[in-house]
Amino acid sequence: MPARYVIGTDGVIAYAEVNPDYTRRPDPSELLPVLDRLPAGVPA
């Protein structure tokens, strides 16, 4: 099952999206606010 997760540097899942249709993807307007709320971490 296709899934997309945003996981913070503290290991907490900040966003989860699962859709059986891999061609349907979340709109950036859904993901950007989640990313903006995450604390800045050290890049990998």
C-alpha positions in Angstrom: 0.0 0.0 0.0 1.6 3.3 -1.0 2.1 5.7 1.9 3.9 8.9 2.7 5.1 10.0 6.1 6.7 13.1 7.5 8.7 12.2 10.6 10.3 14.8 12.8 13.9 14.5 14.1 12.4 13.4 17.4 10.8 10.4 15.7 7.2 11.6 16.0 5.1 11.1 12.9 3.9 14.6 11.9 2.0 13.6 8.8 0.7 10.3 7.4 -1.1 9.7 4.1 -2.1 6.3 2.8 -3.9 5.7 -0.5 -4.2 2.5 -2.5 -4.1 4.5 -5.7 -0.4 5.4 -6.1 -1.2 8.0 -8.7 -3.0 10.2 -6.2 -0.6 12.3 -4.3 -1.3 15.0 -1.6 -1.3 18.5 -2.7 1.7 20.5 -1.6 -0.6 22.9 0.2 -1.3 19.9 2.6 2.3 19.1 3.2 4.0 22.6 3.5 2.2 23.7 6.7 3.3 20.4 8.3 6.9 21.0 7.3 6.7 24.6 8.5 5.6 23.4 12.0 8.5 21.0 12.4 11.4 22.3 14.4 14.6 22.9 12.4 16.9 20.0 12.7 20.3 19.0 11.5 20.2 17.9 7.8 21.1 14.3 7.2 
